[in-house]
């Protein structure tokens, strides 16, 4: 059956660095009560697909050995991640709304470029939304990212080991406190401890070297939204605003912007509010799509 522009979109969720599909569990549950179809996956190199250094399994952690062991996740590519999400969209059917968090923004951009006709909208949740040809590593070095707390938490040189390396299992109270401030400052300590059990230690660094593949002819056809996290200490608000303005300037058109008074992980701290916002975006994107279809006929 051919899908029309008025078909209700499904949601496909893409997690960020060090996370997995369980990131979205509460949000998906709230969307399902609103009768949306919603799916999430573990990207290659994450969740059930994550590989960890041998030294990570040994406690107490040998910091010097951990800092030098090459990452078994280093070979994961952006192309693999793009194909994995396209495969999930094939299973779900269309149209879909792609939601990407943090580094997951790289993947939803690549997917929207690859199959724009299948994507009703892209939603960046405090995510990397990069203009054409910019790699994430360049954005990470931009002055607006200077206040990010994440780089100081890396326990190895990404260029040397091939990964952005954290220690979610750390027993160092100071390190855990700084990790909480960077990722989940608005969570209780108990809830933060639970969230740590879902993180892997090595995020493939190679994906950050890949230039953004988006073009006006393909990605530019897809309605885009950005949800800013106003209290984010991983991707500061200044960086979020810079990316929004940069992409709009490069492609033309407008990114529709919403905001949450939240830290970097509102899927944990405000899942119902985030689901409500996404449901509204789904309704809005359907209206935009219907208007565009009527204009073209």
Secondary structure, 3 states (H helix, E strand, C coil): CCCCCCCCCEEEEECCCCCCHHHHHHHHHHHHHCCCCEEECCCCCCHHHCCCCHHHHCCCCCHHHHHHCCCCCCCCCHHHHHHHHHHHHHHHCCCEEEEEECCHHHHHHHHHHHCHHHEEEEEEECCCCCCCCCCHHHHHCCHHHCCCCCHHHCCCCHHHHCEEECCCCCCCHHHHHHHHHHHCCCCCHHHHHHHHCCCCCEEECHHHHCCCCCCCCCHHHCEEEEEEECCCCCCCHHHHHHHHHHHHHHHCCCCEEEEECCCCCHHHHCHHHHHHHHHHHHHHHHHHHHHHHHHHC
